[in-house]
């Protein structure tokens, strides 16, 4: 049997490129703790070679195939494209979604530089580029954040329904921007990233460190979409949040900032809840992850919410079985907002009578747009003043990505960030 079409495609991509001039040694980055990164595919990178025009070399964490650990590779750093820019000194957050992507739980292309949330410094502006989301001119050296996705503006969700998060042609950094002959550095788990025209770029919030900004870099704008548009928190409401990862703690923090009277966080493990409490996020913290009797924890949550139940329950756990549990925590006439089921983690059983009898509004919320990132950055000074965001973050050198991923998978850290 001959090679499959997919195999032939990979073979074509891996054809050697013509010889290129070598990069001066002073431009190469040497990892602090690990062996030097392996070269990427020959058509993108030969050991010792930089970009043909810039001479720059970068490193990135690459998912080469599903079910295998990502690896550190070297790539040329090209010039900034027209209407775009190149960033360096990156901070790339590890999101729970990234763990699912590595297992193939979403249909994404490989090989792929991972990382869809980030913070970096402008290294080079392309022709006709260089303005932020507010239309202000950026300069080399400015610190910025960028929206993970670019909507096409042409499909029915974009043009007719004004729902850019549902864009049918959405291009997302670190998710569906596979490595190509033209662009490799399209994810934030790297020391450089090439931002394409149409990317929403937001100048960093004044007085807020990169570490603090990265605490909720993806979760924050996701929750802005959910709690500002899909189902806003109303002044004086009682809110239950299921899940104590970054999305759950972002939901709890934004609910507090919006004026909720009481916020109950149901999650775990205990160290995450302790970190949340120390950071000032949430009023009540209940550990259901380590509980021998989860029903007892749910009874505690109902008691904490009051005799009627919670006005709003926000699912941020990403565990399908959390959904039927959460429906029982809302009061009659309340709302159940589902944010955490971003990847397909499977089915669950629920009694639909509970939705009708309790007259619940069940609402989903998908991802975020550039406008939601703008709002998150605008609110960052208020968030950082009220909550200890930096305490939520553990920073790892890019070369130690495997340690960071292992710690995230084990729940040993709340928010892991790779620093390039």
Residue pairs with C-beta under 8 A, 6 or more apart in sequence:
3 11
13 41
13 43
13 181
14 41
14 42
14 43
15 42
15 43
16 42
16 43
17 42
17 43
17 44
17 46
20 46
20 49
20 50
20 52
21 49
21 52
21 55
22 48
22 49
22 50
23 48
23 49
23 50
23 55
23 56
23 57
24 55
27 50
27 55
27 56
27 57
28 48
28 57
29 57
29 58
29 59
29 191
30 36
31 37
31 59
31 72
31 397
31 398
31 399
32 397
32 399
33 397
33 399
33 400
34 72
34 399
34 400
36 74
37 59
37 72
37 73
37 74
37 399
38 71
38 72
38 73
38 74
39 45
39 46
39 47
39 73
39 74
40 62
40 73
40 74
40 75
40 179
40 184
41 111
41 179
43 181
44 75
44 76
44 179
44 181
44 184
45 73
45 74
45 75
45 76
45 184
47 74
49 57
49 76
50 56
50 57
50 76
50 77
51 57
51 76
51 77
51 78
51 79
52 76
53 78
53 79
54 76
54 77
54 78
54 79
56 76
56 77
56 192
57 74
57 75
57 76
57 77
58 74
58 75
58 76
58 77
58 88
58 185
58 190
58 191
58 192
59 72
59 73
59 74
59 75
59 190
59 191
59 398
59 399
59 420
60 72
60 73
60 75
60 113
60 184
60 185
60 187
60 189
60 190
60 191
60 192
61 70
61 71
61 72
61 73
61 113
61 114
61 115
61 187
61 189
61 190
61 398
61 401
61 418
62 70
62 71
62 72
62 73
62 111
62 112
62 113
62 114
62 179
63 70
63 101
63 102
63 110
63 111
63 112
63 113
63 114
64 70
64 71
64 110
64 111
65 110
65 111
66 102
66 103
66 104
66 110
67 102
67 103
67 104
69 402
69 405
70 102
70 114
70 189
70 401
70 402
70 405
72 398
72 399
72 401
75 184
75 185
76 184
77 86
77 185
77 192
77 194
78 86
78 182
78 183
78 194
79 86
79 124
79 126
80 86
80 123
80 124
80 125
80 126
80 129
80 194
81 126
81 129
81 194
81 196
81 197
82 126
82 127
82 128
82 129
82 197
83 126
83 127
83 128
83 129
83 196
83 197
83 198
84 126
84 129
84 194
84 195
84 196
84 197
84 199
85 122
85 123
85 124
85 125
85 126
85 129
85 130
85 138
85 194
85 195
85 201
86 122
86 123
86 124
86 126
86 192
86 193
86 194
86 195
87 118
87 120
87 121
87 122
87 123
87 144
87 146
87 192
87 193
87 195
88 120
88 121
88 123
88 191
88 192
88 420
89 120
89 121
89 191
89 420
90 118
90 119
90 120
90 188
90 190
90 191
90 192
90 193
90 418
90 419
90 420
91 118
91 119
91 120
91 188
91 210
91 211
91 214
91 395
91 417
91 418
91 419
91 420
92 115
92 117
92 118
92 174
92 187
92 188
92 189
92 190
92 398
92 417
92 418
92 419
92 420
93 115
93 117
93 118
93 188
93 214
93 217
93 218
93 415
93 416
93 417
93 418
94 115
94 189
94 404
94 405
94 408
94 415
94 416
94 417
94 418
95 116
95 117
95 218
95 219
95 246
96 245
96 246
96 247
96 318
96 408
97 106
97 116
97 218
97 342
97 343
98 114
98 115
98 116
98 174
98 405
99 405
99 408
99 409
100 106
100 342
100 343
100 345
101 108
101 114
101 175
101 343
102 114
105 343
105 344
105 345
106 175
106 343
106 344
108 175
108 176
108 178
109 176
109 178
110 178
111 178
111 179
112 174
112 175
112 177
112 178
112 179
112 187
113 174
113 177
113 179
113 184
113 185
113 186
113 187
113 189
113 190
114 174
114 187
114 189
115 173
115 174
115 187
115 188
115 189
115 190
115 418
116 148
116 172
116 173
116 174
116 175
116 187
116 188
116 218
117 148
117 174
117 188
117 214
117 217
117 218
118 145
118 146
118 173
118 188
118 193
118 214
118 217
119 143
119 144
119 145
119 204
119 210
119 213
119 214
119 217
120 143
120 144
120 146
120 188
120 193
121 141
121 142
121 143
121 144
122 138
122 139
122 140
122 141
122 142
122 143
122 144
123 140
123 192
124 140
125 138
125 139
125 140
129 197
130 137
130 138
130 139
131 137
131 138
131 201
132 138
132 144
132 201
132 202
132 203
133 200
133 201
133 202
133 370
133 373
133 374
134 203
134 374
136 203
138 144
138 201
138 203
142 203
142 204
143 203
143 204
143 210
144 201
144 202
144 203
144 204
145 201
145 202
145 204
145 213
145 217
145 373
145 377
146 173
146 195
146 199
146 200
146 201
146 202
146 373
147 199
147 200
147 201
147 202
147 221
147 368
147 369
147 370
147 373
148 172
148 173
148 174
148 175
148 218
148 368
149 165
149 167
149 170
149 171
149 172
149 173
149 367
149 369
149 370
150 170
150 171
150 172
150 196
150 198
150 199
150 200
151 158
151 164
151 165
151 167
151 169
151 170
151 369
152 158
152 167
152 168
152 169
152 170
152 171
153 159
153 164
153 167
154 169
155 167
155 168
155 169
156 168
157 163
157 164
157 166
157 167
157 168
158 164
158 167
164 170
164 369
164 370
165 225
165 366
165 367
165 368
165 369
166 366
170 176
171 177
171 196
173 186
173 187
173 188
173 193
174 186
174 187
174 188
174 189
177 183
177 186
177 187
179 186
183 194
183 196
185 192
185 193
185 194
186 193
186 194
186 196
187 193
188 418
189 398
189 401
189 418
189 420
190 398
190 420
191 398
191 420
192 420
195 201
199 370
200 369
200 370
200 371
200 373
200 374
202 370
202 373
202 374
202 377
203 377
204 210
204 213
204 377
205 213
205 377
205 378
205 380
205 381
205 384
206 381
207 381
207 384
208 380
208 381
208 384
209 390
211 389
211 390
211 393
211 395
211 417
212 380
212 384
212 389
212 390
212 393
213 377
213 380
213 389
214 393
214 415
214 417
215 246
215 389
215 390
215 392
215 393
215 415
216 223
216 246
216 249
216 250
216 253
216 376
216 383
216 389
216 415
218 246
218 368
219 245
219 246
219 247
219 249
219 250
219 251
220 250
220 254
220 376
220 379
220 380
220 383
221 368
221 372
221 373
221 375
221 376
222 247
222 250
222 339
222 365
222 367
222 368
222 372
223 247
223 250
223 251
223 254
223 339
224 254
224 368
224 372
224 375
224 376
224 379
225 365
225 367
225 368
225 369
225 372
226 251
226 314
226 337
226 339
226 365
227 233
227 251
227 254
227 255
227 258
227 314
227 337
228 372
228 375
229 365
230 337
230 363
230 364
230 365
231 312
231 335
231 337
231 361
231 363
231 365
232 258
233 239
233 254
233 255
233 258
233 259
233 260
233 312
234 258
234 259
234 311
235 258
235 259
236 259
236 260
236 261
237 255
237 260
237 261
237 310
237 311
237 312
238 260
238 261
238 262
238 264
238 305
238 306
238 310
238 311
238 312
239 252
239 255
239 260
239 262
239 263
239 264
239 310
239 311
239 312
239 313
239 314
240 263
240 264
240 266
240 301
240 305
240 310
240 312
240 313
240 314
240 326
240 329
240 330
241 248
241 249
241 251
241 252
241 255
241 263
241 264
241 265
241 266
241 267
241 282
241 313
241 314
241 316
242 248
242 266
242 267
242 313
242 314
242 315
242 316
242 317
242 322
242 325
242 326
242 340
243 251
243 266
243 267
243 315
243 316
243 317
243 318
243 319
243 322
243 340
244 265
244 266
244 267
244 268
244 272
244 273
244 276
244 285
245 267
245 272
245 316
245 317
245 318
245 414
246 392
246 414
246 415
247 316
247 318
247 339
247 340
248 265
248 267
248 314
248 316
248 317
248 340
249 265
249 276
249 279
249 281
249 282
249 392
249 414
250 316
251 314
251 316
251 339
252 263
252 265
252 276
252 281
252 282
253 281
253 383
253 386
253 387
255 263
255 312
255 314
256 263
256 281
256 282
256 283
256 386
257 379
257 382
257 383
257 386
262 283
262 284
262 304
262 305
263 281
263 282
263 283
263 284
264 282
264 283
264 284
264 286
264 301
264 304
264 305
264 310
265 273
265 276
265 281
265 282
265 284
265 285
265 286
266 286
266 288
266 297
266 298
266 301
266 329
267 273
267 285
267 286
267 287
267 288
267 289
267 317
268 287
268 288
268 289
268 290
268 291
269 287
269 289
269 290
269 411
270 287
270 290
271 411
271 412
272 411
272 414
273 285
273 286
273 287
274 285
275 391
275 392
275 414
276 282
276 285
276 414
277 285
278 388
278 391
279 387
279 388
279 389
279 391
279 392
280 386
280 387
280 388
281 387
284 301
284 304
286 297
286 300
286 301
286 304
287 297
288 294
288 297
288 298
291 297
294 325
298 325
298 328
298 329
301 329
302 309
302 328
302 329
305 329
305 331
308 331
308 332
309 329
309 330
309 331
309 332
309 334
310 329
310 330
310 331
310 334
311 330
311 331
311 334
311 335
312 330
312 334
312 335
312 336
312 337
313 326
313 327
313 329
313 330
313 334
313 335
313 336
313 337
314 337
314 339
315 322
315 323
315 326
315 336
315 337
315 338
315 339
315 340
315 341
316 339
316 340
317 340
318 340
318 341
318 342
318 343
318 345
319 340
319 345
320 341
320 345
320 346
320 347
320 348
321 348
322 340
323 338
323 341
323 348
323 350
324 348
324 349
324 350
324 351
324 354
326 336
327 336
327 350
327 354
327 355
327 358
327 360
327 362
328 354
330 336
330 358
330 360
331 358
332 357
332 358
332 359
332 360
333 358
333 359
333 360
334 358
334 360
334 361
335 360
335 361
335 362
335 363
336 360
336 361
336 362
336 363
337 363
337 364
337 365
338 362
338 363
338 364
338 365
339 365
341 364
342 366
342 367
354 360
355 362
383 389
392 414
392 415
393 414
393 415
393 416
393 417
394 404
394 407
394 413
394 414
394 415
394 416
394 417
395 417
395 418
395 419
396 403
396 404
396 416
396 417
396 418
396 419
397 418
397 419
398 418
398 419
398 420
401 418
404 413
404 416
404 418
405 416
406 412
407 413
407 416
408 416
